Structure formats: C-alpha cells, structure tokens
Amino acid sequence: MLYSAKTDRAKRGKQFQEEVFNFMVESKLNVKSTWDYYKNKNLEYTNVDLAKIEQKEGDILLFDNNE
C-alpha cells in the first residue's frame, strides 16, 4: 500500500509527531525536523529523496548541544 497523507492514520501520525517535536523544543532540546534539516542542507533533494532519508533517519533529529 502506498503512503497517503490524506488518510486518518497519516493525519494522526503527523499530529503526534508535531506534539512530540514541540514538547522536545519546549524542553530546550536541540531538535530539527529531518525533512527541513536535509532540505536546507541540499536544495537539490527531491521529495522522494527526503522521504527516503526520513524513513531511514526518523522524523525528528536530536543533536548534541555541544556540536
């Protein structure tokens, strides 16, 4: 089955991801959206490239504050 952002499951997953991300930001953790981080790193990445990276790396990247 192909992924569709329009399904209820996808919408609930995206909402949960945003809640976790916001909680981490409010907790002063150094986090970035995987999609945004890699898109800014290489403007030539396509949506398919970014989706593959996100599938491998996860939705949220957590960085060491010392880096």
Secondary structure in CASP SS format (residue, H / E / C, confidence):
PFRMAT SS
TARGET T0000
AUTHOR 0000-0000-0000
METHOD secondary structure of the structure
MODEL  1
M C 1.00
L C 1.00
Y C 1.00
S C 1.00
A C 1.00
K C 1.00
T C 1.00
D H 1.00
R H 1.00
A H 1.00
K H 1.00
R H 1.00
G H 1.00
K H 1.00
Q H 1.00
F H 1.00
Q H 1.00
E H 1.00
E H 1.00
V H 1.00
F H 1.00
N H 1.00
F H 1.00
M H 1.00
V H 1.00
E H 1.00
S C 1.00
K C 1.00
L C 1.00
N E 1.00
V E 1.00
K E 1.00
S E 1.00
T H 1.00
W H 1.00
D H 1.00
Y H 1.00
Y H 1.00
K H 1.00
N H 1.00
K H 1.00
N C 1.00
L C 1.00
E C 1.00
Y C 1.00
T C 1.00
N H 1.00
V H 1.00
D H 1.00
L H 1.00
A H 1.00
K H 1.00
I H 1.00
E H 1.00
Q H 1.00
K H 1.00
E H 1.00
G C 1.00
D C 1.00
I E 1.00
L E 1.00
L E 1.00
F E 1.00
D C 1.00
N C 1.00
N C 1.00
E C 1.00
END
